[in-house]
Amino acid sequence: MNGGVFEVSDDPLFEVGTTYLLFLEESRSAGVYFVAGGPQGRFLVVNEQATSLSRLYPARHVQDLGLDHAPLAAIVQQMHAAH
């Protein structure tokens, strides 16, 4: 790779200074995590609201999970209820 940057067409690069809600899975190596489901496991957070990457990048082939400015508090509440 020689320090190059590569981007998968349906998985936009993370942007420095941006806040994300991530759903992570631990790899076989303890303490190493990756985003579960690729771009479907990552949501942009602005003003305490989460938006699916599919809504932000409509030209890319990211599965639409239907989150568009969903309040983080509601997401956390649903996660606790499902647990």
Secondary structure as UniProt FT lines:
FT   TURN            2..3
FT   TURN            9..10
FT   TURN            16..17
FT   STRAND          19..22
FT   STRAND          24..26
FT   TURN            30..31
FT   STRAND          33..35
FT   TURN            36..37
FT   HELIX           38..41
FT   STRAND          42..46
FT   TURN            47..48
FT   STRAND          49..52
FT   HELIX           53..56
FT   TURN            58..59
FT   STRAND          70..71
FT   HELIX           72..82
//
